[in-house]
Amino acid sequence: MTHRSPLRRSHVARASALVLAVVCVLASSLTTSSGAVAAPTPETTVSPPSPSPSATGEEPAPPPSPEPPAPADVEDRAQPATPSPTPSQNPLAPDRVTPPTDEVPDDRPTPVEPEPRSAPRAVVPQDEAAVPNASRVSGHDRFDTSVAASRNAFPSGAATILITSGNAPADAIVAAGLAARLQAPLLYVRASSIPPSIGAEIQRLGPEQIVVVGGPGVVADEVLTQLQRSAPDVRRYGGGDRYESSRIALTSGADTIDTVYLAGGLSNVDSALASVTAASNARGVLLVRGTHAVDEPTVTALRSIGASRTVIVGGLGTVSAQHEESLRAAGFTVSRLVAPNRYAQSILMAGQRTAPAQRAIVVNSFTDADLAVAAALAAASAQPLYYATEPCTPDGVAADISARGVGVTAVGGPAWLGPAVLVNRSCSAEKDLRQRNLNAAIRATAAQYAGSFSVSVRQMDGLGVVTDVNGGVLREPASMMKLYAAWAVLHKIERGEASWGTMLPSGLDLSTCVYVMIHASDNGCHSDIVHWIGIGNLNAFIRASGWGQTTYGSVPYGTSVLYAGNRTTTNDLVLLLDRLHGAKMISRPYADHLLTLMSAQIWRSRIASGIPPGVRQATKPGALWIDSGLLQGDSGVVWGTKSTYVISIVGDQAPPQAALRAISRTVYEFFNGSFGTAAWYPVEQMVTVRATALRTSPAGAMTVVVPAGVPIEVLDADRNWYKVRYGNRQLWTVVNDLRNR
């Protein structure tokens, strides 16, 4: 038999008493067909439940991408290679739903062969969890992350281990609440098997007891059978749902608990903070159905432990005013701890501690798998739990950690918590650093090419990085000026001052003219629209819309506005694109209409050719001969794999198109990571949709009939007539006879 220290044996005895009390409570109402103590947790099957609003009832957003894949090479901390998760979270943005995992289940049993119980141990077990000192605790998946946390907190073994399903976040949060009382690490298993890394960690820990949290619906009986090879005492711990499991956890101890923290059971964000704070202050924690009045089982559980005071954690979106008042009516003193968002909530809860901190445990609260591990680690080691984002630590959180003078242990890989979090760099500081780095990268790229450039960039998500190089310099915008005219048309139609069928003096309606003005950059329809609105009226509209450095030059009515002396800045252009992307100052259907036209336009040799294939983009380029040579420009929205941004580039003094492609690539890689070959578009952008007559001029004599399906290169446009190259001839055809390839 392995020798245990007296301290270890006393801890085992206390843990045994706790587990026995749990089982006694369960046995009165929950048994399996074989008589073993067990109860399913129907709501926590293989997939995590959809969480309700967070600490302040913030509305959920669409789910982000699943957990990142395993890395190509693994460092000591088994960090994942940089994956493509959801776009970076803005600390001020609405909360999003926590992602499920996309790991392929492997339910083949993984035997856990323990060392002989009589074999001597190579290490001396300790009784209490150690304060972690690693800057990052992570693995290539949720299972290995739980192993990494266990090794950090229990380097010399543990008398008791908590086991729960890696796909049952509610059970994992309940288990995290037990971590402090049992001084136990939390390890994840699959529904019907034990991953090899978990099996190895169980052997290293050498437990006397293993407590499985969750019913057989999430952790099968066969897993318990495997676990029995590693510990003499394996118990299942689970109620009919997360609320019953939480009540059992609260009432299983013999001690009186005066104060209990209450959290809405559908908000893991609040529940984790409540569990950690309760553990640090030797108080209780309980999950409640907070959207209605308190139920009798909750009141009974609170009274059975002698509780007189309850502290609600979170806002009215998770624990309602009705629930609060019903607690008072039941005779309990009630207070509430609530902050504006989850990050401020983590600061508020850390402030409830009565003991000084030695380490800040930090996690991205959008991943339930990491959240439960972090909560268990923080609870067992008696350290505060904070929330951060992928790119940085929110300013308030960073300030609170700095004020405590402690280091950071980040739980989760770099896909969820980036390098800035490890050094407690605030989001303001990180944003400033990234803006300076992006600006330097753009300048370095532009310096490799002939020409003089203005470049402006705005990130639509994440930290909202904004930078420019000569972005305020007035420049000839070439055909990018057509975006202002198109916006003005949409504005008039939305206000009921015109319709898509409104006819222009040229005989074309607004729908056709806006289409060809964007699709083929037609100059005739651009002039028609500008004169239809009136140059003075259009300039007044532009100023009123906030594009203060943009004007159309003055030319006689009916004259082309191509060389009118139009001026804008790349800063104004990205402001327009920002508003277009966000449907600001214009409704979503109209914004999407223009974005769709920009996505389908046929000149894609600049920004669109500097990003990876398949990445969505909506751009409007332009080129114009001016005194210094051919001006090149392009502006657009790019929906990257990790981040979306708007960009505008103008280069004069005859820059090559390659310069704009290179700048486009630099910006894309800054936000989304490096990539290989960029997107490529054929010279023949369009194809005939039917037997098509090609003519010598617009509406001129027919020279040849081209069959359907023939690729055609478009060279120019004259309103709804497109100039095309067919063989070595330049001919004309009507736009309706062609479609994009």
KABELMO-V31427 format. One record per backbone hydrogen bond with DSSP energy under -0.5 kcal/mol. NH is the residue of the N-H (numbers start at 1). CO is the residue of the C=O. E is the energy in kcal/mol with one decimal. If there is no record, write none. Layout:
# KABELMO-V31427
NH:CO:E
NH:CO:E
This chain:
# KABELMO-V31427
2:117:-1.7
9:5:-2.6
10:6:-2.4
11:7:-1.9
12:8:-2.5
13:9:-2.4
14:10:-2.1
15:11:-2.8
16:12:-3.0
17:13:-2.3
18:14:-2.1
19:15:-2.8
20:16:-2.9
21:17:-2.2
22:18:-2.2
23:19:-2.6
24:20:-2.4
25:21:-2.0
26:22:-2.2
27:23:-3.1
28:24:-1.0
29:26:-1.9
30:26:-3.2
31:29:-0.5
32:36:-2.4
35:32:-1.8
38:36:-0.5
42:240:-0.8
44:41:-1.6
45:43:-0.6
51:49:-0.5
52:266:-2.2
54:58:-0.7
57:54:-2.4
64:97:-0.9
67:100:-0.6
78:75:-2.1
88:642:-0.5
91:89:-0.5
93:90:-2.2
97:61:-1.5
99:366:-1.1
105:103:-0.6
111:109:-0.6
113:111:-0.8
114:112:-0.9
119:116:-2.1
125:123:-0.7
126:157:-0.6
130:153:-3.4
132:130:-0.5
137:410:-3.4
138:77:-0.6
138:136:-0.5
145:141:-1.9
146:142:-1.8
147:143:-1.6
148:144:-2.5
149:145:-2.1
150:146:-1.9
151:147:-2.5
152:148:-1.8
153:149:-2.3
154:150:-2.6
157:154:-1.4
158:205:-1.4
161:209:-1.6
162:185:-2.7
163:211:-2.9
164:187:-1.9
165:213:-0.5
166:189:-2.4
168:165:-1.4
172:168:-2.1
173:169:-2.2
174:170:-1.9
175:171:-2.6
176:172:-2.3
177:173:-1.5
178:174:-0.6
178:175:-1.3
179:175:-0.8
179:176:-0.7
180:176:-0.5
182:178:-2.6
183:179:-1.0
184:179:-1.7
185:160:-0.6
187:162:-2.7
187:185:-0.5
189:164:-1.8
190:193:-1.9
195:193:-0.6
198:195:-0.6
199:195:-2.3
200:196:-2.4
201:197:-1.8
202:198:-2.4
203:199:-1.8
204:200:-2.1
205:201:-2.5
206:202:-1.8
207:202:-0.6
208:159:-2.4
209:159:-2.2
210:233:-2.4
211:161:-3.0
212:210:-0.6
212:235:-3.3
213:163:-3.4
213:211:-0.6
214:212:-0.6
214:237:-2.3
218:215:-2.0
219:215:-2.3
220:191:-3.3
223:220:-1.2
224:220:-1.1
225:221:-2.0
226:222:-1.8
227:223:-2.4
228:224:-1.7
229:226:-1.4
230:227:-2.3
231:227:-0.8
233:208:-1.3
234:232:-0.5
235:210:-2.7
237:212:-4.0
245:241:-2.4
246:242:-2.1
247:243:-2.3
248:244:-2.5
249:245:-2.1
250:246:-2.0
251:247:-2.4
252:248:-1.1
257:305:-2.2
258:256:-0.5
260:309:-2.1
261:284:-3.0
262:311:-2.8
263:286:-2.0
264:313:-0.5
265:288:-2.6
267:264:-1.9
268:266:-0.7
271:267:-2.5
272:268:-2.4
273:269:-1.2
274:270:-2.6
275:271:-2.5
276:272:-2.2
277:273:-2.4
278:274:-2.5
279:275:-2.1
280:276:-2.2
281:277:-1.4
282:279:-0.9
283:278:-3.0
284:259:-2.2
286:261:-2.4
288:263:-2.3
290:288:-1.4
292:289:-0.8
299:295:-1.8
300:296:-2.8
301:297:-2.2
302:298:-2.4
303:299:-2.5
304:300:-2.2
305:301:-0.8
305:302:-0.6
306:303:-1.3
307:302:-2.3
308:258:-2.3
309:258:-2.3
310:333:-3.3
311:260:-2.3
312:310:-0.5
312:335:-3.1
313:262:-3.1
314:312:-0.6
314:337:-2.6
315:55:-5.5
318:315:-1.5
319:315:-2.1
320:290:-3.5
324:320:-2.0
325:321:-2.7
326:322:-2.1
327:323:-1.7
328:324:-1.6
329:325:-2.3
330:326:-1.2
331:328:-1.7
332:327:-2.1
333:308:-2.8
335:310:-1.7
337:312:-3.3
338:336:-0.6
345:341:-2.3
346:342:-1.9
347:343:-1.4
348:344:-2.6
349:345:-2.5
350:346:-1.9
351:347:-1.6
352:349:-1.5
353:350:-1.3
360:407:-2.7
361:359:-0.6
361:384:-2.4
362:360:-0.6
362:409:-2.5
363:386:-1.9
364:411:-0.6
365:363:-0.7
367:364:-1.6
368:366:-0.6
371:367:-2.3
372:368:-2.4
373:369:-1.4
374:370:-2.9
375:371:-2.5
376:372:-2.5
377:373:-2.5
378:374:-2.9
379:375:-2.7
380:376:-2.7
381:377:-2.1
382:378:-0.6
382:379:-0.7
383:378:-2.4
384:359:-0.6
386:361:-3.0
388:363:-1.9
389:392:-2.0
393:425:-2.2
394:392:-0.5
398:394:-2.9
399:395:-2.4
400:396:-2.1
401:397:-2.5
402:398:-2.5
403:399:-2.3
404:400:-1.3
405:401:-0.8
405:402:-0.9
406:401:-1.2
407:358:-0.6
409:360:-2.8
410:135:-2.4
410:408:-0.5
411:362:-3.0
412:137:-2.3
412:410:-0.7
416:413:-1.8
417:413:-2.2
418:390:-3.2
421:418:-1.2
422:418:-0.8
423:419:-0.9
423:420:-0.5
424:421:-1.6
425:420:-2.8
427:393:-1.5
430:426:-2.6
431:427:-2.7
432:428:-2.1
433:429:-2.2
434:430:-2.7
435:431:-2.6
436:432:-2.0
437:433:-2.3
438:434:-2.8
439:435:-2.2
440:436:-2.2
441:437:-2.1
442:438:-2.5
443:439:-2.3
444:440:-2.3
445:441:-2.0
446:442:-2.7
447:443:-2.0
448:445:-1.5
449:446:-1.8
452:652:-2.0
454:650:-2.5
455:469:-2.3
456:648:-2.2
457:467:-2.7
458:646:-2.3
459:465:-2.9
460:644:-3.1
461:644:-0.6
462:88:-1.4
464:461:-2.3
467:457:-2.0
469:455:-3.2
470:468:-0.5
473:470:-1.6
475:568:-2.8
480:477:-1.7
481:478:-1.6
482:479:-1.6
483:480:-1.6
484:481:-1.1
485:481:-1.1
486:482:-2.5
487:483:-2.3
488:484:-2.1
489:485:-2.0
490:486:-2.4
491:487:-2.4
492:488:-2.1
493:489:-2.5
494:490:-2.6
495:491:-1.8
496:493:-1.3
497:492:-2.7
498:492:-0.8
502:499:-1.7
504:508:-2.7
507:504:-2.4
510:502:-1.8
511:500:-2.3
513:509:-2.3
514:510:-2.8
515:511:-1.7
516:512:-2.5
517:513:-2.2
518:514:-1.6
519:515:-3.4
520:516:-1.5
522:516:-2.0
526:522:-0.7
527:523:-2.2
528:524:-2.3
529:525:-2.5
530:526:-2.3
531:527:-2.5
532:528:-2.1
533:529:-2.2
534:530:-2.6
538:534:-2.9
539:535:-2.6
540:536:-2.1
541:537:-2.3
542:538:-2.4
543:539:-2.4
544:540:-2.5
545:541:-1.5
546:543:-1.5
547:542:-1.9
548:546:-1.4
550:547:-1.5
551:567:-2.3
555:553:-0.5
559:556:-2.2
564:561:-1.4
567:551:-2.5
568:475:-2.0
571:471:-2.1
573:569:-2.0
574:570:-2.3
575:571:-1.6
576:572:-2.2
577:573:-2.3
578:574:-2.5
579:575:-2.2
580:576:-2.3
581:577:-3.0
582:578:-2.2
583:580:-0.9
584:579:-2.8
591:587:-2.4
592:588:-3.1
593:589:-1.6
594:590:-1.8
595:591:-2.3
596:592:-2.5
597:593:-1.9
598:594:-2.4
599:595:-2.1
600:596:-1.4
601:597:-0.9
602:519:-2.1
604:602:-1.0
609:606:-0.7
610:607:-2.0
611:608:-0.6
613:677:-0.6
615:612:-1.4
616:639:-0.6
618:637:-2.2
619:598:-1.2
620:635:-2.9
622:633:-2.3
624:631:-1.5
626:624:-0.5
626:629:-2.4
629:626:-2.0
631:624:-3.3
631:629:-0.6
632:651:-2.8
633:622:-2.5
634:649:-2.4
635:620:-0.9
636:647:-2.6
637:618:-2.3
638:645:-2.8
639:616:-2.2
640:638:-1.1
640:643:-1.4
645:638:-2.2
646:458:-2.7
647:636:-2.5
648:456:-2.2
649:634:-3.1
650:454:-2.4
651:632:-3.3
652:452:-2.3
659:656:-1.3
660:656:-0.8
661:657:-2.1
662:658:-2.4
663:659:-2.4
664:660:-2.4
665:661:-2.4
666:662:-2.5
667:663:-2.2
668:664:-2.4
669:665:-2.8
670:666:-1.7
671:667:-1.7
672:668:-2.7
673:669:-1.9
679:611:-3.0
685:683:-1.4
686:712:-2.2
687:739:-2.4
688:710:-1.9
689:737:-2.2
690:737:-0.6
692:706:-3.4
694:692:-0.5
694:704:-3.2
695:732:-3.0
696:701:-2.1
700:697:-3.0
703:694:-3.0
704:694:-1.4
706:692:-3.4
706:704:-0.5
709:688:-2.7
710:707:-0.8
712:686:-3.4
713:725:-1.1
714:712:-0.6
715:723:-3.5
716:723:-1.3
718:721:-3.2
721:718:-1.7
722:733:-3.3
723:716:-2.1
724:731:-3.4
725:713:-2.5
726:724:-0.6
726:729:-2.9
729:726:-1.7
731:724:-2.4
731:729:-0.6
732:695:-2.6
733:722:-2.0
735:720:-2.5
737:734:-1.8
738:735:-1.9
739:687:-1.9
741:685:-2.5
